[in-house]
Amino acid sequence: MAPIPGSGLAKGLAVTLRTMTRKSVTEQYPDTLPDLPPRTRGVIGLFEENCTVCMLCARECPDWCIYIDSHKETVPPAAPGGRERSRNVLDRFAIDFSLCMYCGICIEVCPFDALFWSPEFEYAETDIRELTHERDKLREWMWTVPAPPALDPGAEEPKELAAARKTAEKLAAAQAEPATDRPEPGEGEA
């Protein structure tokens, strides 16, 4: 069936008329903070302890707004006779939020969970050069990151937790076994 001529215009005017008749609501923003959803994407927080300076976030960023500097340190051997290891140490981690398009690719590609979305959104500056936030500021925002949602009650246990639990059970069983096999003092003496 062919559309009636002018039906699209009538639908558009109906939407406009509905909007015009609704009462407008003014948010009193500075005085009253908005009620944001729990997992709002505001700004990126850095959990510095998890960062291994792998540079994946900086390489994958389409805007090239992540700046990372590091140096290598040698770590003494863990056991005598072992060899020294080298590891990267983070010197600078900065994000230029004047360039960032908040795509979240850096957070997705981070293999060590060092970057997170924080719901903080009030970080405007009067000078655009001050929108490059260094790791100290990014770390402050880390503490505003909400906890992840609870697992679905019917979901499988994460494989990491299952492996850790099995290892702990084996260790506990191994420690309990020798205690039951040992003779009591005074027993078996001839």
SVG drawing of the C-alpha trace seen along z (x, -y; Angstrom):
<svg xmlns="http://www.w3.org/2000/svg" viewBox="-3 -30 78 83">
<polyline fill="none" stroke="black" stroke-width="0.4" points="0.0,0.0 1.4,-3.4 1.9,-6.0 -0.5,-8.8 1.1,-12.0 2.0,-14.3 1.9,-11.6 5.5,-12.2 4.9,-15.9 2.0,-15.1 4.1,-12.8 6.8,-15.4 4.4,-18.1 2.8,-15.8 6.2,-15.3 6.8,-19.0 3.3,-19.7 3.8,-17.1 7.2,-18.6 5.7,-22.1 2.9,-21.2 5.2,-19.5 6.3,-21.4 10.1,-22.1 12.3,-21.0 15.3,-23.1 18.1,-21.3 19.7,-23.4 23.1,-21.9 25.7,-23.7 23.4,-23.6 22.0,-20.2 24.2,-17.5 22.6,-15.3 21.6,-11.8 23.9,-9.8 23.6,-6.1 26.1,-4.0 28.5,-3.1 28.6,-6.6 31.7,-7.3 33.1,-10.5 36.9,-10.6 39.6,-7.9 41.3,-6.8 44.7,-5.1 45.5,-2.3 49.3,-2.8 50.2,0.4 48.8,2.5 50.5,0.5 53.4,2.5 54.2,-0.2 53.3,2.1 52.2,-0.9 49.1,0.8 46.8,-2.0 49.0,-4.6 49.4,-2.6 45.7,-1.9 44.5,-5.4 43.1,-6.8 43.7,-10.4 47.3,-9.8 46.3,-11.6 48.1,-9.3 51.7,-10.1 53.8,-7.5 57.5,-7.7 59.4,-5.0 62.8,-3.6 64.3,-0.2 65.5,1.0 67.3,4.1 65.8,6.3 68.1,8.5 67.7,12.3 65.0,13.8 67.1,16.8 70.9,17.1 72.5,18.0 69.6,16.6 70.0,13.9 69.0,10.3 65.8,9.2 64.9,5.9 61.5,4.3 59.9,1.1 59.2,-1.6 56.5,-4.3 57.9,-7.8 55.0,-9.7 51.4,-8.8 49.3,-11.6 46.1,-11.9 45.3,-15.0 41.5,-15.4 41.3,-18.2 42.1,-15.6 40.4,-12.5 37.2,-11.5 36.2,-9.1 36.0,-6.0 37.3,-3.7 39.6,-1.8 42.5,-2.3 40.5,-0.8 39.4,2.2 42.9,3.0 44.7,2.7 45.6,6.3 46.4,5.6 43.3,3.5 45.2,0.3 42.6,-2.0 39.0,-2.5 36.0,-4.8 35.3,-7.1 31.9,-8.9 33.6,-12.2 32.7,-14.8 33.6,-18.1 37.1,-18.7 36.8,-21.7 39.6,-24.2 39.8,-27.8 43.0,-27.1 43.1,-24.2 46.7,-23.5 45.6,-22.5 43.5,-19.6 46.5,-17.3 46.2,-15.5 49.2,-13.7 49.2,-10.4 48.7,-12.0 45.4,-13.5 44.4,-10.3 45.2,-8.3 42.8,-10.6 40.0,-9.7 40.7,-6.0 39.2,-6.1 35.9,-7.3 35.5,-4.3 32.4,-2.3 32.8,1.4 31.9,3.7 28.4,5.1 27.8,8.4 28.1,11.6 24.9,13.2 23.9,15.8 23.7,18.5 27.1,17.6 30.1,19.9 32.9,19.2 35.7,17.3 38.4,19.7 41.1,17.8 39.1,18.1 38.4,21.8 42.1,22.6 43.1,20.7 40.4,22.5 41.5,25.9 45.2,25.1 44.2,24.0 42.2,27.2 45.1,29.4 47.5,27.6 45.2,27.9 44.7,31.6 48.5,32.1 49.1,30.4 46.3,32.4 47.5,35.8 51.0,35.9 49.5,34.9 47.2,38.0 49.9,40.4 52.4,39.4 52.5,41.7 51.6,40.2 54.5,39.7 55.0,42.9 53.3,45.0 55.3,47.6 58.2,47.4 59.5,50.9"/>
</svg>
